[in-house]
Structures are given as structure tokens and as C-alpha cells.
Amino acid sequence: MIVTNAGRNFFSVYEPRRSHFGLNWSQVSAAQTTVGDDQTFQAINGENKMEGGPKDLTVHGNMIAVCSPELESSFILSRKLYHPTMIVG
């Protein structure tokens, strides 16, 4: 599961874990990736603590497109940042 937070400058990845009770998600993120320029984020977030970070993302295969009004355009992370089993559809 991948989670964005508009009030933070990153997205987090949580991995599924099987237990006796079925499928659960990790309590602590398995990975975090910074989205935009920290200086821009700090300027926007300084005015409104709920803004500046990523608003939306799309996953296709092992590529992630991240969108935010504060970014001039969305960008795609095409590196293999995460193990394929971590992204559950």
C-alpha cells in the first residue's frame, strides 16, 4: 500500500504481512521517498501545515507517477524502489 500525505514531503510504502488473522499491513512504513524540493515544500508548508506535499499518485507496474500542484509537473519514479510484492492491487 502506498500512502501520500499533503502535509509531508514524501510518500510511504507499507507492506502486507500474513498472520493467523489474515492479511495485515505493517505498522511502520517499509520505505519513504521524498517527493519534491525541500525548500519549496518548507515555504508552502510554513504557511499551511496541510499543504506542500504530494496529493495523488498512480502505480503502473513498478512505476509511480506523483502529482502535486506545488510541483511544476508530475514525475515518474521508474527505478525499482520497491519489491513487486509490496505493491498490492
Phi and psi restraints in degrees (value plus and minus 20) as a CYANA .aco file:
   2 ILE   PHI    -135.1   -95.1
   2 ILE   PSI     110.6   150.6
   3 VAL   PHI    -145.1  -105.1
   3 VAL   PSI     110.9   150.9
   4 THR   PHI    -121.3   -81.3
   4 THR   PSI     143.7   183.7
   5 ASN   PHI    -167.7  -127.7
   5 ASN   PSI      91.3   131.3
   6 ALA   PHI     -81.8   -41.8
   6 ALA   PSI     -40.9    -0.9
   7 GLY   PHI    -111.3   -71.3
   7 GLY   PSI     -16.1    23.9
   8 ARG   PHI    -150.8  -110.8
   8 ARG   PSI     138.3   178.3
   9 ASN   PHI    -119.3   -79.3
   9 ASN   PSI      21.3    61.3
  10 PHE   PHI    -178.1  -138.1
  10 PHE   PSI     146.5   186.5
  11 PHE   PHI    -137.1   -97.1
  11 PHE   PSI     136.2   176.2
  12 SER   PHI    -139.6   -99.6
  12 SER   PSI     128.1   168.1
  13 VAL   PHI    -135.7   -95.7
  13 VAL   PSI     108.1   148.1
  14 TYR   PHI    -134.4   -94.4
  14 TYR   PSI     118.3   158.3
  15 GLU   PHI    -124.0   -84.0
  15 GLU   PSI     127.1   167.1
  16 PRO   PHI     -94.0   -54.0
  16 PRO   PSI     126.8   166.8
  17 ARG   PHI    -154.8  -114.8
  17 ARG   PSI     111.0   151.0
  18 ARG   PHI    -104.9   -64.9
  18 ARG   PSI     121.0   161.0
  19 SER   PHI    -161.7  -121.7
  19 SER   PSI    -198.0  -158.0
  20 HIS   PHI     -84.8   -44.8
  20 HIS   PSI     -38.7     1.3
  21 PHE   PHI    -119.6   -79.6
  21 PHE   PSI     -11.1    28.9
  22 GLY   PHI      88.9   128.9
  22 GLY   PSI    -168.4  -128.4
  23 LEU   PHI    -112.8   -72.8
  23 LEU   PSI     109.1   149.1
  24 ASN   PHI    -145.4  -105.4
  24 ASN   PSI     143.0   183.0
  25 TRP   PHI    -125.2   -85.2
  25 TRP   PSI     126.2   166.2
  26 SER   PHI     -78.2   -38.2
  26 SER   PSI     124.2   164.2
  27 GLN   PHI     -97.3   -57.3
  27 GLN   PSI     -50.7   -10.7
  28 VAL   PHI    -129.7   -89.7
  28 VAL   PSI     119.6   159.6
  29 SER   PHI     -84.1   -44.1
  29 SER   PSI     123.1   163.1
  30 ALA   PHI     -98.9   -58.9
  30 ALA   PSI     -45.0    -5.0
  31 ALA   PHI    -178.6  -138.6
  31 ALA   PSI     131.5   171.5
  32 GLN   PHI    -154.3  -114.3
  32 GLN   PSI     118.7   158.7
  33 THR   PHI    -147.0  -107.0
  33 THR   PSI     106.3   146.3
  34 THR   PHI     -86.7   -46.7
  34 THR   PSI     119.3   159.3
  35 VAL   PHI    -116.2   -76.2
  35 VAL   PSI     -74.7   -34.7
  36 GLY   PHI    -146.1  -106.1
  36 GLY   PSI    -195.4  -155.4
  37 ASP   PHI     -82.0   -42.0
  37 ASP   PSI     108.1   148.1
  38 ASP   PHI     -85.7   -45.7
  38 ASP   PSI     -55.4   -15.4
  39 GLN   PHI     -83.9   -43.9
  39 GLN   PSI     -64.6   -24.6
  40 THR   PHI     -83.9   -43.9
  40 THR   PSI     -64.8   -24.8
  41 PHE   PHI     -79.1   -39.1
  41 PHE   PSI     -67.0   -27.0
  42 GLN   PHI     -81.4   -41.4
  42 GLN   PSI     -60.3   -20.3
  43 ALA   PHI     -83.2   -43.2
  43 ALA   PSI     -65.6   -25.6
  44 ILE   PHI     -93.2   -53.2
  44 ILE   PSI     -64.5   -24.5
  45 ASN   PHI     -88.2   -48.2
  45 ASN   PSI     -46.6    -6.6
  46 GLY   PHI     -85.4   -45.4
  46 GLY   PSI     -50.2   -10.2
  47 GLU   PHI    -104.8   -64.8
  47 GLU   PSI     -54.3   -14.3
  48 ASN   PHI    -167.2  -127.2
  48 ASN   PSI      89.7   129.7
  49 LYS   PHI     -83.0   -43.0
  49 LYS   PSI     -30.0    10.0
  50 MET   PHI    -122.9   -82.9
  50 MET   PSI      -7.4    32.6
  51 GLU   PHI    -149.2  -109.2
  51 GLU   PSI     146.2   186.2
  52 GLY   PHI      89.5   129.5
  52 GLY   PSI     -45.7    -5.7
  53 GLY   PHI    -115.6   -75.6
  53 GLY   PSI    -195.3  -155.3
  54 PRO   PHI     -86.9   -46.9
  54 PRO   PSI     124.0   164.0
  55 LYS   PHI    -125.6   -85.6
  55 LYS   PSI     -48.4    -8.4
  56 ASP   PHI    -175.1  -135.1
  56 ASP   PSI     136.0   176.0
  57 LEU   PHI    -170.1  -130.1
  57 LEU   PSI     137.3   177.3
  58 THR   PHI    -152.0  -112.0
  58 THR   PSI     118.4   158.4
  59 VAL   PHI    -133.8   -93.8
  59 VAL   PSI     112.3   152.3
  60 HIS   PHI    -158.8  -118.8
  60 HIS   PSI      90.0   130.0
  61 GLY   PHI      43.4    83.4
  61 GLY   PSI    -143.7  -103.7
  62 ASN   PHI    -127.8   -87.8
  62 ASN   PSI       6.5    46.5
  63 MET   PHI    -133.7   -93.7
  63 MET   PSI     122.6   162.6
  64 ILE   PHI    -145.4  -105.4
  64 ILE   PSI     105.1   145.1
  65 ALA   PHI    -121.9   -81.9
  65 ALA   PSI     106.4   146.4
  66 VAL   PHI    -133.9   -93.9
  66 VAL   PSI     113.2   153.2
  67 CYS   PHI    -142.2  -102.2
  67 CYS   PSI     121.7   161.7
  68 SER   PHI    -180.3  -140.3
  68 SER   PSI     117.3   157.3
  69 PRO   PHI     -78.8   -38.8
  69 PRO   PSI     -47.3    -7.3
  70 GLU   PHI     -95.4   -55.4
  70 GLU   PSI     -41.2    -1.2
  71 LEU   PHI    -104.6   -64.6
  71 LEU   PSI     122.7   162.7
  72 GLU   PHI     -82.9   -42.9
  72 GLU   PSI     -51.5   -11.5
  73 SER   PHI    -175.5  -135.5
  73 SER   PSI     145.1   185.1
  74 SER   PHI     -92.7   -52.7
  74 SER   PSI     140.6   180.6
  75 PHE   PHI    -154.9  -114.9
  75 PHE   PSI     142.9   182.9
  76 ILE   PHI    -139.8   -99.8
  76 ILE   PSI     109.5   149.5
  77 LEU   PHI    -112.7   -72.7
  77 LEU   PSI      90.9   130.9
  78 SER   PHI    -125.9   -85.9
  78 SER   PSI     -22.7    17.3
  79 ARG   PHI     -89.6   -49.6
  79 ARG   PSI     134.7   174.7
  80 LYS   PHI    -101.6   -61.6
  80 LYS   PSI      65.1   105.1
  81 LEU   PHI    -101.9   -61.9
  81 LEU   PSI     -45.8    -5.8
  82 TYR   PHI    -152.6  -112.6
  82 TYR   PSI     127.1   167.1
  83 HIS   PHI     -85.0   -45.0
  83 HIS   PSI     116.0   156.0
  84 PRO   PHI     -75.2   -35.2
  84 PRO   PSI     -49.1    -9.1
  85 THR   PHI     -94.7   -54.7
  85 THR   PSI     -29.5    10.5
  86 MET   PHI     -97.6   -57.6
  86 MET   PSI     -42.5    -2.5
  87 ILE   PHI    -118.8   -78.8
  87 ILE   PSI      90.2   130.2
  88 VAL   PHI    -127.3   -87.3
  88 VAL   PSI     106.6   146.6
